[in-house]
């Protein structure tokens, strides 16, 4: 599945909070720290920019997929 090229940080944050069990725990400027406790504790930082760079989006999705033990394509479903 192709990565969205126009995805905002706010949309990714909303998707991770709504669908994947993350919650916002901290914010410094335009960078939001999300945390989850399932299956173990993990913190990730997502830049709240109008358009995420592809490399940044790839790194965040890979980290979440690896932590949750799911394929990255599962994360992309429902994302927009």
N, C-alpha and C positions, 0 to 999 in steps of 0.2 A: 504494500500500500504506500502510495506517495505521501510525503510529508506536506502539510499545508504551508504555503509560502507567505501567507498573510496573517498568521496567527498572532494574536496579541498576548502579552504576558498575563493580562487580566483574565482572558478566556481560558488559558491553561490553568491558572490558579483556581478558577471557578470549577473547572472540570475535575481537577485532582481533589478538591474539597468535596464536591457533590458526589462523585462517583467512586473515588478510590480511598476514602477514609483519612484524608489529610486534614489538618486544621492549621490556620494561620497563628503563629506564635510570636512573630516579631516582624518589624518593618523598620528599615533604615533607608531613608530617601526613596528610591524607586525599587529597592530590592526587598522582596518578601520571603521570610523564612517559614516554610511549612514543615509540619512534623506529623508522623504517624507512629502508632504503637503496634501495628499489625503487619507482618507476623513478628517483627521486632522493632525497636525504636530506630527511626531514621529521620534525619533532617535534611532538607534540600532548600536551596535558595533559588528563587525564580525572579528574574528581572521583570518588573511591571512596565515594560516598554510597549509602544504601539505595534511594533512588529519585532518578533523574536528572530534572531539570526538562526540559520539552519543548523550550524554547529552547536549553538547553545541549546536549541530545541532537541537535537539528537542526543546530546549529553544528558539532559534532564530525563528524557524518555527512557534512555538506556539504564540510567540509575534506578528509576522507579520500576521498570520491568524486571531488572535483576533482583531488586529487593523483594518484589511481590512474587517472583517466580513465574512470571507469565511472559508470553511473547509480546514484543513491542506493538504488533498489529492490534492486540486486544486493547491497548491504551488509546489507539487512534480512533477506535469506534466510539461514536458519540461526541467526538471532539469537533468543535466548530464554533 
